[in-house]
Amino acid sequence: DQDPADYARMVSNDLMGITRDDLAYDLGRHVDESVHLFEEWGLPIWKTDENGERYDGSKGMTSLKDGGKPVRSGKWQIMINGESYKWIVAEAAKKALRMDNIQERIFIVKLVNDKNDPNRIAGCCRVSPCVSTNCMFTSSRLACWLPVAA
């Protein structure tokens, strides 16, 4: 519903001008689509009815994509039931990456620099209370550090 240029200005103001306006603008163009996807995946979004009465995200109301009106807490912010957010993202990651590519409860204990460029991270050493062996991840291995729903 909003102009991406307004979003880019808001991001720039929020971060005291230390932004790339082209990237913020491009991100602003996709905000609505992203919110619609999260709602499809099950994120409860607070909405208002035709009388302006607010309803918790757990109430069954018209989706935003189909014309539902969100409860706003700012020009670019809407109210959600946020306790669902992590699990929704985790389920999307499981579907996209497959479980054998996801590591849970990982603690990074050391970053490993690239031997040719000391300013570049090449990998990391990790420990996990869930796994008896500890290992090192390198940049060639994809690791997704998300909470995974049981």
BELLIN-V984176 format. One record per pair of residues at least 12 apart in sequence whose ideal C-beta (glycine too) atoms are under 6 Angstrom apart, sorted by sequence separation. I is the first residue (numbers start at 1). J is the second residue. If there is no record, write none. Layout:
BEGIN
I_J + I_J
END
This chain:
BEGIN
45_57 + 8_21 + 11_24 + 44_57 + 111_124 + 123_136 + 124_137 + 44_58 + 47_61 + 123_137 + 110_125 + 123_138 + 8_24 + 108_124 + 109_125 + 8_25 + 54_71 + 122_139 + 108_126 + 109_127 + 8_28 + 106_126 + 107_127 + 4_25 + 7_28 + 47_68 + 48_69 + 47_69 + 106_128 + 47_70 + 48_71 + 57_80 + 105_128 + 4_28 + 39_63 + 57_81 + 4_29 + 39_64 + 45_70 + 46_71 + 105_130 + 36_64 + 36_65 + 46_79 + 45_80 + 43_80 + 44_81 + 44_84 + 103_143 + 43_84 + 101_142 + 102_144 + 104_148 + 43_88 + 42_88 + 102_148 + 41_88 + 97_144 + 93_144 + 93_146 + 90_146 + 90_147 + 90_148 + 91_149 + 90_149 + 86_147 + 87_149 + 10_76
END
